[in-house]
Amino acid sequence: KDPDNRLLARGPRMRLDAEEIRDASLAVSGLLVARLGGRSVYPYQPKGLWMELNNRPGYSRAYQQGKGADLYRRSLYTFWKRTVPSPMLKTFDAPEREFCTVRRSRTNTPLQALVLLNGPQYVEAARRLAERMITEGGRTLDERITYGFRLVTSRRPSAAELAIFQDAWRAGLKRYTKDGAAALKLLKVGDSPYASGLDVKELAAMADVARLLLNTSEAITKG
C-alpha cells in the first residue's frame, strides 16, 4: 500500500553506526562494561599505525593499548586522534571529527566484513559469545546455535539457517581436530583468557560459528 514509504508507514532498514556495531558485539558476548563516565580508553589498534601519520620527534608517543575493562568500555569513550582515527570504527564510517558532520555515510564494503571476521575486538567477542553458547545454551548443538542466534538477532533461526551454522561448526571441528595449534591461536586472540574448562576444539569451532553470527546482516542492521 505504501511501497515508497511516503506516508512514513515504517522505519527504514539501515546499517548501525560504527559505535553501535562494536558495542552490540561486546554486549552479546558479555564483555561490555556498562560503567558510566571516566577517562578515555585505548582499545585494540594495529601496531605502528598510531605513529604513522603524526610522528614528531620529542612529541609523539607510541600507542598505549588499554588493559582489562578499558578494552570493553562503550565506544563513546574511545580516545580519538583526528590524524589517526580508530580504524575499527572508521571502517564503518565513523566521522574523523575534523569538522562537523551533519549526516554520516553508510557504506557497505568488503573491509567491513573482514573487520568483523578478523578484527581482534570481534574475534575476542565471538570467542566469548561461543563460551556463552556452550555453557548457557543447552546440551545439544542445535540448542547452542539457536541460543547464540537469538542473542544476536532476537529471533529463532529457520531450519535452513540452522543447517548452515551446523555445517560451519562441523567443518571447524574437523579442521581444529587436525590442527590443535590453530585452535589455540584463535582462542588466545584478545586480552581476556579463554575458558580453560571447555574442550579447545569444540570452543574454537563454536567461535567460528559466533564470528559468522556477528557478521550477519541482522547483527549490524536496524530492522
PyRosetta script that sets phi, psi and omega in degrees:
from pyrosetta import init, pose_from_sequence

init()
pose = pose_from_sequence("KDPDNRLLARGPRMRLDAEEIRDASLAVSGLLVARLGGRSVYPYQPKGLWMELNNRPGYSRAYQQGKGADLYRRSLYTFWKRTVPSPMLKTFDAPEREFCTVRRSRTNTPLQALVLLNGPQYVEAARRLAERMITEGGRTLDERITYGFRLVTSRRPSAAELAIFQDAWRAGLKRYTKDGAAALKLLKVGDSPYASGLDVKELAAMADVARLLLNTSEAITKG")
pose.set_psi(1, -26.5)
pose.set_omega(1, -178.1)
pose.set_phi(2, -140.1)
pose.set_psi(2, 62.8)
pose.set_omega(2, -171.8)
pose.set_phi(3, -62.0)
pose.set_psi(3, -31.0)
pose.set_omega(3, -179.7)
pose.set_phi(4, -91.9)
pose.set_psi(4, 2.2)
pose.set_omega(4, 178.6)
pose.set_phi(5, 57.8)
pose.set_psi(5, 33.4)
pose.set_omega(5, 179.0)
pose.set_phi(6, -66.6)
pose.set_psi(6, -27.0)
pose.set_omega(6, 179.1)
pose.set_phi(7, -91.6)
pose.set_psi(7, 7.0)
pose.set_omega(7, -179.0)
pose.set_phi(8, 54.8)
pose.set_psi(8, 44.8)
pose.set_omega(8, -176.9)
pose.set_phi(9, -74.0)
pose.set_psi(9, -15.8)
pose.set_omega(9, -177.3)
pose.set_phi(10, -152.2)
pose.set_psi(10, 161.6)
pose.set_omega(10, 175.2)
pose.set_phi(11, -84.9)
pose.set_psi(11, 135.4)
pose.set_omega(11, -178.6)
pose.set_phi(12, -70.3)
pose.set_psi(12, 147.3)
pose.set_omega(12, 172.8)
pose.set_phi(13, -72.1)
pose.set_psi(13, 136.3)
pose.set_omega(13, 177.7)
pose.set_phi(14, -151.8)
pose.set_psi(14, 151.7)
pose.set_omega(14, 177.3)
pose.set_phi(15, -70.7)
pose.set_psi(15, 141.8)
pose.set_omega(15, 178.1)
pose.set_phi(16, -63.9)
pose.set_psi(16, 157.1)
pose.set_omega(16, 174.0)
pose.set_phi(17, -69.7)
pose.set_psi(17, 162.8)
pose.set_omega(17, -174.9)
pose.set_phi(18, -55.7)
pose.set_psi(18, -46.7)
pose.set_omega(18, -177.6)
pose.set_phi(19, -64.7)
pose.set_psi(19, -37.0)
pose.set_omega(19, -179.3)
pose.set_phi(20, -68.1)
pose.set_psi(20, -37.4)
pose.set_omega(20, 178.7)
pose.set_phi(21, -64.2)
pose.set_psi(21, -46.7)
pose.set_omega(21, 179.4)
pose.set_phi(22, -63.9)
pose.set_psi(22, -46.1)
pose.set_omega(22, -177.9)
pose.set_phi(23, -64.5)
pose.set_psi(23, -38.1)
pose.set_omega(23, 179.5)
pose.set_phi(24, -64.4)
pose.set_psi(24, -40.4)
pose.set_omega(24, 178.5)
pose.set_phi(25, -63.8)
pose.set_psi(25, -42.3)
pose.set_omega(25, 178.4)
pose.set_phi(26, -66.9)
pose.set_psi(26, -34.8)
pose.set_omega(26, -177.6)
pose.set_phi(27, -67.3)
pose.set_psi(27, -48.0)
pose.set_omega(27, -177.7)
pose.set_phi(28, -68.9)
pose.set_psi(28, -23.9)
pose.set_omega(28, 179.4)
pose.set_phi(29, -81.6)
pose.set_psi(29, -16.0)
pose.set_omega(29, -176.8)
pose.set_phi(30, 87.7)
pose.set_psi(30, 6.2)
pose.set_omega(30, -177.6)
pose.set_phi(31, -88.3)
pose.set_psi(31, -23.1)
pose.set_omega(31, -171.3)
pose.set_phi(32, -59.8)
pose.set_psi(32, 130.8)
pose.set_omega(32, 175.7)
pose.set_phi(33, -94.6)
pose.set_psi(33, 117.6)
pose.set_omega(33, -173.0)
pose.set_phi(34, -88.9)
pose.set_psi(34, 0.0)
pose.set_omega(34, -177.0)
pose.set_phi(35, -59.2)
pose.set_psi(35, 137.9)
pose.set_omega(35, -179.6)
pose.set_phi(36, -96.3)
pose.set_psi(36, 144.5)
pose.set_omega(36, 175.3)
pose.set_phi(37, 79.9)
pose.set_psi(37, 174.0)
pose.set_omega(37, 178.6)
pose.set_phi(38, 113.5)
pose.set_psi(38, -177.4)
pose.set_omega(38, -177.3)
pose.set_phi(39, -74.1)
pose.set_psi(39, 160.4)
pose.set_omega(39, 174.2)
pose.set_phi(40, -66.8)
pose.set_psi(40, 154.7)
pose.set_omega(40, -176.4)
pose.set_phi(41, -123.8)
pose.set_psi(41, 164.2)
pose.set_omega(41, -174.8)
pose.set_phi(42, -122.0)
pose.set_psi(42, 90.6)
pose.set_omega(42, -179.5)
pose.set_phi(43, -75.4)
pose.set_psi(43, -174.2)
pose.set_omega(43, -177.4)
pose.set_phi(44, -56.3)
pose.set_psi(44, 141.9)
pose.set_omega(44, 175.5)
pose.set_phi(45, -153.2)
pose.set_psi(45, 145.0)
pose.set_omega(45, 179.4)
pose.set_phi(46, -56.7)
pose.set_psi(46, 138.4)
pose.set_omega(46, -178.5)
pose.set_phi(47, -62.3)
pose.set_psi(47, 137.2)
pose.set_omega(47, 176.4)
pose.set_phi(48, 87.4)
pose.set_psi(48, -19.8)
pose.set_omega(48, -175.1)
pose.set_phi(49, -65.1)
pose.set_psi(49, -36.8)
pose.set_omega(49, -176.4)
pose.set_phi(50, -58.0)
pose.set_psi(50, -36.2)
pose.set_omega(50, -175.7)
pose.set_phi(51, -93.2)
pose.set_psi(51, -3.9)
pose.set_omega(51, -170.9)
pose.set_phi(52, -65.7)
pose.set_psi(52, -44.6)
pose.set_omega(52, -172.3)
pose.set_phi(53, -103.9)
pose.set_psi(53, -12.1)
pose.set_omega(53, -177.8)
pose.set_phi(54, -144.5)
pose.set_psi(54, 78.3)
pose.set_omega(54, -175.9)
pose.set_phi(55, -120.0)
pose.set_psi(55, 80.2)
pose.set_omega(55, 179.5)
pose.set_phi(56, -94.2)
pose.set_psi(56, 123.2)
pose.set_omega(56, -178.5)
pose.set_phi(57, -54.4)
pose.set_psi(57, 132.3)
pose.set_omega(57, 178.0)
pose.set_phi(58, 80.7)
pose.set_psi(58, -2.6)
pose.set_omega(58, -178.7)
pose.set_phi(59, -122.5)
pose.set_psi(59, -51.9)
pose.set_omega(59, -175.5)
pose.set_phi(60, -74.4)
pose.set_psi(60, 148.0)
pose.set_omega(60, 177.5)
pose.set_phi(61, -125.3)
pose.set_psi(61, 152.8)
pose.set_omega(61, 178.5)
pose.set_phi(62, -65.7)
pose.set_psi(62, 155.6)
pose.set_omega(62, -179.3)
pose.set_phi(63, -68.5)
pose.set_psi(63, 123.9)
pose.set_omega(63, 179.8)
pose.set_phi(64, -99.9)
pose.set_psi(64, 91.0)
pose.set_omega(64, -177.9)
pose.set_phi(65, -61.3)
pose.set_psi(65, 139.3)
pose.set_omega(65, 179.7)
pose.set_phi(66, -69.7)
pose.set_psi(66, 174.1)
pose.set_omega(66, 179.0)
pose.set_phi(67, -135.8)
pose.set_psi(67, 158.6)
pose.set_omega(67, 175.3)
pose.set_phi(68, 57.6)
pose.set_psi(68, -132.4)
pose.set_omega(68, -174.3)
pose.set_phi(69, -61.6)
pose.set_psi(69, -26.0)
pose.set_omega(69, -179.3)
pose.set_phi(70, -60.9)
pose.set_psi(70, -26.5)
pose.set_omega(70, -179.0)
pose.set_phi(71, -76.7)
pose.set_psi(71, -12.8)
pose.set_omega(71, -172.0)
pose.set_phi(72, -123.2)
pose.set_psi(72, 18.2)
pose.set_omega(72, 175.9)
pose.set_phi(73, -77.4)
pose.set_psi(73, 159.8)
pose.set_omega(73, 179.2)
pose.set_phi(74, -56.4)
pose.set_psi(74, 147.8)
pose.set_omega(74, -175.5)
pose.set_phi(75, -60.3)
pose.set_psi(75, -21.1)
pose.set_omega(75, 176.8)
pose.set_phi(76, -54.3)
pose.set_psi(76, -30.3)
pose.set_omega(76, -174.3)
pose.set_phi(77, -93.7)
pose.set_psi(77, 5.7)
pose.set_omega(77, 179.8)
pose.set_phi(78, -67.2)
pose.set_psi(78, 127.5)
pose.set_omega(78, 175.9)
pose.set_phi(79, -64.1)
pose.set_psi(79, 133.5)
pose.set_omega(79, -172.9)
pose.set_phi(80, -118.0)
pose.set_psi(80, 118.1)
pose.set_omega(80, 174.2)
pose.set_phi(81, -105.1)
pose.set_psi(81, 114.4)
pose.set_omega(81, -169.6)
pose.set_phi(82, -62.7)
pose.set_psi(82, -32.3)
pose.set_omega(82, 178.5)
pose.set_phi(83, -75.4)
pose.set_psi(83, -23.1)
pose.set_omega(83, 178.4)
pose.set_phi(84, -136.7)
pose.set_psi(84, 74.1)
pose.set_omega(84, -180.0)
pose.set_phi(85, -66.8)
pose.set_psi(85, 159.9)
pose.set_omega(85, -179.7)
pose.set_phi(86, -56.8)
pose.set_psi(86, 116.7)
pose.set_omega(86, -179.9)
pose.set_phi(87, -64.1)
pose.set_psi(87, -28.9)
pose.set_omega(87, 179.3)
pose.set_phi(88, -63.7)
pose.set_psi(88, -37.7)
pose.set_omega(88, 180.0)
pose.set_phi(89, -89.6)
pose.set_psi(89, -34.5)
pose.set_omega(89, -179.0)
pose.set_phi(90, -64.7)
pose.set_psi(90, -33.0)
pose.set_omega(90, 179.0)
pose.set_phi(91, -60.5)
pose.set_psi(91, -29.2)
pose.set_omega(91, 178.0)
pose.set_phi(92, -100.5)
pose.set_psi(92, 29.1)
pose.set_omega(92, 169.7)
pose.set_phi(93, 71.5)
pose.set_psi(93, 26.0)
pose.set_omega(93, 171.1)
pose.set_phi(94, -64.8)
pose.set_psi(94, 134.7)
pose.set_omega(94, -177.5)
pose.set_phi(95, -66.8)
pose.set_psi(95, 152.4)
pose.set_omega(95, -178.1)
pose.set_phi(96, -78.6)
pose.set_psi(96, -14.1)
pose.set_omega(96, 177.0)
pose.set_phi(97, 70.6)
pose.set_psi(97, 21.7)
pose.set_omega(97, 172.2)
pose.set_phi(98, -74.7)
pose.set_psi(98, -27.4)
pose.set_omega(98, 178.7)
pose.set_phi(99, -154.5)
pose.set_psi(99, 168.3)
pose.set_omega(99, -177.0)
pose.set_phi(100, -65.8)
pose.set_psi(100, 133.5)
pose.set_omega(100, 178.4)
pose.set_phi(101, -112.9)
pose.set_psi(101, 115.1)
pose.set_omega(101, -178.3)
pose.set_phi(102, -73.1)
pose.set_psi(102, -41.8)
pose.set_omega(102, 179.9)
pose.set_phi(103, -141.6)
pose.set_psi(103, 130.7)
pose.set_omega(103, -179.8)
pose.set_phi(104, -75.1)
pose.set_psi(104, 151.4)
pose.set_omega(104, 170.8)
pose.set_phi(105, -73.8)
pose.set_psi(105, 154.9)
pose.set_omega(105, 175.8)
pose.set_phi(106, -132.3)
pose.set_psi(106, 84.0)
pose.set_omega(106, -178.1)
pose.set_phi(107, -90.7)
pose.set_psi(107, 169.4)
pose.set_omega(107, 177.6)
pose.set_phi(108, -137.5)
pose.set_psi(108, 100.4)
pose.set_omega(108, -173.6)
pose.set_phi(109, -127.5)
pose.set_psi(109, 157.6)
pose.set_omega(109, 176.4)
pose.set_phi(110, -59.6)
pose.set_psi(110, -29.0)
pose.set_omega(110, 179.8)
pose.set_phi(111, -60.5)
pose.set_psi(111, -33.9)
pose.set_omega(111, -179.8)
pose.set_phi(112, -64.6)
pose.set_psi(112, -42.6)
pose.set_omega(112, 177.0)
pose.set_phi(113, -63.9)
pose.set_psi(113, -38.2)
pose.set_omega(113, 179.9)
pose.set_phi(114, -66.8)
pose.set_psi(114, -37.6)
pose.set_omega(114, 177.1)
pose.set_phi(115, -64.3)
pose.set_psi(115, -43.9)
pose.set_omega(115, -178.9)
pose.set_phi(116, -66.1)
pose.set_psi(116, -31.6)
pose.set_omega(116, -178.5)
pose.set_phi(117, -84.6)
pose.set_psi(117, -33.5)
pose.set_omega(117, -168.6)
pose.set_phi(118, -124.0)
pose.set_psi(118, -12.9)
pose.set_omega(118, 179.3)
pose.set_phi(119, -63.0)
pose.set_psi(119, 136.2)
pose.set_omega(119, -177.2)
pose.set_phi(120, -53.0)
pose.set_psi(120, -40.1)
pose.set_omega(120, -179.1)
pose.set_phi(121, -61.7)
pose.set_psi(121, -39.7)
pose.set_omega(121, -176.4)
pose.set_phi(122, -82.3)
pose.set_psi(122, -33.1)
pose.set_omega(122, 175.3)
pose.set_phi(123, -65.2)
pose.set_psi(123, -43.0)
pose.set_omega(123, 178.2)
pose.set_phi(124, -64.6)
pose.set_psi(124, -42.2)
pose.set_omega(124, 178.1)
pose.set_phi(125, -62.8)
pose.set_psi(125, -39.6)
pose.set_omega(125, 178.7)
pose.set_phi(126, -65.0)
pose.set_psi(126, -39.8)
pose.set_omega(126, 178.6)
pose.set_phi(127, -64.9)
pose.set_psi(127, -41.5)
pose.set_omega(127, 177.9)
pose.set_phi(128, -70.1)
pose.set_psi(128, -34.3)
pose.set_omega(128, 174.1)
pose.set_phi(129, -64.0)
pose.set_psi(129, -40.2)
pose.set_omega(129, 177.9)
pose.set_phi(130, -61.2)
pose.set_psi(130, -39.7)
pose.set_omega(130, 177.3)
pose.set_phi(131, -62.2)
pose.set_psi(131, -40.2)
pose.set_omega(131, 177.1)
pose.set_phi(132, -64.6)
pose.set_psi(132, -41.0)
pose.set_omega(132, -179.1)
pose.set_phi(133, -61.7)
pose.set_psi(133, -38.7)
pose.set_omega(133, -178.1)
pose.set_phi(134, -76.7)
pose.set_psi(134, -43.1)
pose.set_omega(134, -173.5)
pose.set_phi(135, -86.5)
pose.set_psi(135, -25.4)
pose.set_omega(135, -176.3)
pose.set_phi(136, -113.4)
pose.set_psi(136, -18.2)
pose.set_omega(136, -170.4)
pose.set_phi(137, -79.5)
pose.set_psi(137, -23.8)
pose.set_omega(137, -178.0)
pose.set_phi(138, 131.8)
pose.set_psi(138, -170.6)
pose.set_omega(138, -175.3)
pose.set_phi(139, -92.6)
pose.set_psi(139, -32.8)
pose.set_omega(139, -174.4)
pose.set_phi(140, -93.4)
pose.set_psi(140, 160.8)
pose.set_omega(140, 178.0)
pose.set_phi(141, -62.1)
pose.set_psi(141, -42.6)
pose.set_omega(141, 179.5)
pose.set_phi(142, -58.5)
pose.set_psi(142, -44.5)
pose.set_omega(142, -179.0)
pose.set_phi(143, -64.9)
pose.set_psi(143, -40.3)
pose.set_omega(143, -177.9)
pose.set_phi(144, -68.5)
pose.set_psi(144, -43.6)
pose.set_omega(144, 178.7)
pose.set_phi(145, -66.3)
pose.set_psi(145, -42.2)
pose.set_omega(145, 179.1)
pose.set_phi(146, -61.6)
pose.set_psi(146, -39.5)
pose.set_omega(146, 179.1)
pose.set_phi(147, -62.4)
pose.set_psi(147, -47.7)
pose.set_omega(147, 178.6)
pose.set_phi(148, -63.9)
pose.set_psi(148, -39.8)
pose.set_omega(148, 179.7)
pose.set_phi(149, -62.2)
pose.set_psi(149, -42.0)
pose.set_omega(149, -179.9)
pose.set_phi(150, -68.4)
pose.set_psi(150, -37.0)
pose.set_omega(150, 177.4)
pose.set_phi(151, -60.6)
pose.set_psi(151, -39.5)
pose.set_omega(151, -174.8)
pose.set_phi(152, -82.9)
pose.set_psi(152, -40.4)
pose.set_omega(152, -171.2)
pose.set_phi(153, -111.4)
pose.set_psi(153, -11.3)
pose.set_omega(153, -177.5)
pose.set_phi(154, 66.3)
pose.set_psi(154, 26.0)
pose.set_omega(154, 173.9)
pose.set_phi(155, -150.5)
pose.set_psi(155, 167.8)
pose.set_omega(155, 177.0)
pose.set_phi(156, -85.0)
pose.set_psi(156, 147.3)
pose.set_omega(156, 178.3)
pose.set_phi(157, -75.2)
pose.set_psi(157, 151.2)
pose.set_omega(157, 172.6)
pose.set_phi(158, -74.6)
pose.set_psi(158, 169.9)
pose.set_omega(158, 179.9)
pose.set_phi(159, -61.1)
pose.set_psi(159, -40.1)
pose.set_omega(159, -179.6)
pose.set_phi(160, -66.0)
pose.set_psi(160, -41.8)
pose.set_omega(160, 178.8)
pose.set_phi(161, -65.8)
pose.set_psi(161, -42.0)
pose.set_omega(161, 179.8)
pose.set_phi(162, -61.0)
pose.set_psi(162, -40.0)
pose.set_omega(162, -179.6)
pose.set_phi(163, -63.5)
pose.set_psi(163, -37.7)
pose.set_omega(163, 179.6)
pose.set_phi(164, -62.4)
pose.set_psi(164, -45.3)
pose.set_omega(164, -178.8)
pose.set_phi(165, -72.6)
pose.set_psi(165, -31.3)
pose.set_omega(165, 174.3)
pose.set_phi(166, -62.6)
pose.set_psi(166, -45.1)
pose.set_omega(166, 178.8)
pose.set_phi(167, -62.2)
pose.set_psi(167, -39.7)
pose.set_omega(167, 179.5)
pose.set_phi(168, -64.3)
pose.set_psi(168, -40.4)
pose.set_omega(168, 179.2)
pose.set_phi(169, -65.2)
pose.set_psi(169, -44.5)
pose.set_omega(169, -179.7)
pose.set_phi(170, -64.9)
pose.set_psi(170, -39.3)
pose.set_omega(170, 177.7)
pose.set_phi(171, -64.9)
pose.set_psi(171, -40.9)
pose.set_omega(171, 178.2)
pose.set_phi(172, -65.8)
pose.set_psi(172, -41.8)
pose.set_omega(172, 179.5)
pose.set_phi(173, -62.5)
pose.set_psi(173, -40.7)
pose.set_omega(173, 178.6)
pose.set_phi(174, -63.5)
pose.set_psi(174, -42.5)
pose.set_omega(174, -178.8)
pose.set_phi(175, -67.1)
pose.set_psi(175, -44.8)
pose.set_omega(175, -175.9)
pose.set_phi(176, -76.7)
pose.set_psi(176, -21.4)
pose.set_omega(176, 173.2)
pose.set_phi(177, -66.0)
pose.set_psi(177, -36.1)
pose.set_omega(177, 178.4)
pose.set_phi(178, -80.1)
pose.set_psi(178, -28.3)
pose.set_omega(178, -174.8)
pose.set_phi(179, -131.9)
pose.set_psi(179, 81.4)
pose.set_omega(179, -179.3)
pose.set_phi(180, -64.1)
pose.set_psi(180, -29.2)
pose.set_omega(180, 179.8)
pose.set_phi(181, -65.0)
pose.set_psi(181, -37.2)
pose.set_omega(181, 178.5)
pose.set_phi(182, -65.5)
pose.set_psi(182, -37.4)
pose.set_omega(182, 177.8)
pose.set_phi(183, -62.8)
pose.set_psi(183, -46.6)
pose.set_omega(183, 179.7)
pose.set_phi(184, -64.5)
pose.set_psi(184, -38.2)
pose.set_omega(184, 179.3)
pose.set_phi(185, -61.8)
pose.set_psi(185, -41.5)
pose.set_omega(185, 178.7)
pose.set_phi(186, -65.3)
pose.set_psi(186, -44.7)
pose.set_omega(186, -175.2)
pose.set_phi(187, -71.2)
pose.set_psi(187, -18.2)
pose.set_omega(187, -178.7)
pose.set_phi(188, -91.9)
pose.set_psi(188, 1.1)
pose.set_omega(188, 176.8)
pose.set_phi(189, -69.4)
pose.set_psi(189, 129.3)
pose.set_omega(189, 178.8)
pose.set_phi(190, 101.5)
pose.set_psi(190, 166.1)
pose.set_omega(190, -174.7)
pose.set_phi(191, -81.8)
pose.set_psi(191, -28.1)
pose.set_omega(191, -178.1)
pose.set_phi(192, -80.6)
pose.set_psi(192, 142.2)
pose.set_omega(192, -179.3)
pose.set_phi(193, -75.2)
pose.set_psi(193, 151.8)
pose.set_omega(193, 176.7)
pose.set_phi(194, -84.0)
pose.set_psi(194, 160.2)
pose.set_omega(194, -177.7)
pose.set_phi(195, -70.7)
pose.set_psi(195, 106.9)
pose.set_omega(195, -174.8)
pose.set_phi(196, -70.6)
pose.set_psi(196, -17.8)
pose.set_omega(196, -178.1)
pose.set_phi(197, -80.9)
pose.set_psi(197, -5.3)
pose.set_omega(197, -178.8)
pose.set_phi(198, -98.9)
pose.set_psi(198, 155.2)
pose.set_omega(198, 176.8)
pose.set_phi(199, -64.1)
pose.set_psi(199, 125.0)
pose.set_omega(199, -174.0)
pose.set_phi(200, -60.6)
pose.set_psi(200, -44.6)
pose.set_omega(200, -176.6)
pose.set_phi(201, -65.8)
pose.set_psi(201, -44.4)
pose.set_omega(201, -179.2)
pose.set_phi(202, -67.5)
pose.set_psi(202, -38.5)
pose.set_omega(202, 179.5)
pose.set_phi(203, -66.1)
pose.set_psi(203, -43.3)
pose.set_omega(203, 178.9)
pose.set_phi(204, -63.4)
pose.set_psi(204, -40.7)
pose.set_omega(204, 177.9)
pose.set_phi(205, -64.5)
pose.set_psi(205, -39.8)
pose.set_omega(205, 178.3)
pose.set_phi(206, -70.1)
pose.set_psi(206, -31.7)
pose.set_omega(206, 175.5)
pose.set_phi(207, -63.5)
pose.set_psi(207, -36.6)
pose.set_omega(207, 175.0)
pose.set_phi(208, -61.6)
pose.set_psi(208, -42.4)
pose.set_omega(208, 177.2)
pose.set_phi(209, -62.2)
pose.set_psi(209, -43.5)
pose.set_omega(209, -179.9)
pose.set_phi(210, -64.2)
pose.set_psi(210, -35.7)
pose.set_omega(210, 176.7)
pose.set_phi(211, -62.7)
pose.set_psi(211, -38.5)
pose.set_omega(211, 176.3)
pose.set_phi(212, -67.2)
pose.set_psi(212, -40.0)
pose.set_omega(212, 179.3)
pose.set_phi(213, -60.8)
pose.set_psi(213, -43.9)
pose.set_omega(213, -179.1)
pose.set_phi(214, -70.4)
pose.set_psi(214, -12.7)
pose.set_omega(214, -179.0)
pose.set_phi(215, -101.3)
pose.set_psi(215, 1.5)
pose.set_omega(215, 179.4)
pose.set_phi(216, -72.8)
pose.set_psi(216, 156.8)
pose.set_omega(216, 179.8)
pose.set_phi(217, -59.8)
pose.set_psi(217, -40.1)
pose.set_omega(217, -178.1)
pose.set_phi(218, -66.7)
pose.set_psi(218, -24.7)
pose.set_omega(218, -179.0)
pose.set_phi(219, -72.5)
pose.set_psi(219, -26.2)
pose.set_omega(219, -174.6)
pose.set_phi(220, -120.1)
pose.set_psi(220, 12.9)
pose.set_omega(220, -176.7)
pose.set_phi(221, -124.2)
pose.set_psi(221, 136.7)
pose.set_omega(221, 172.5)
pose.set_phi(222, -85.1)
pose.set_psi(222, 115.8)
pose.set_omega(222, -175.9)
pose.set_phi(223, -83.1)
pose.dump_pdb("model.pdb")
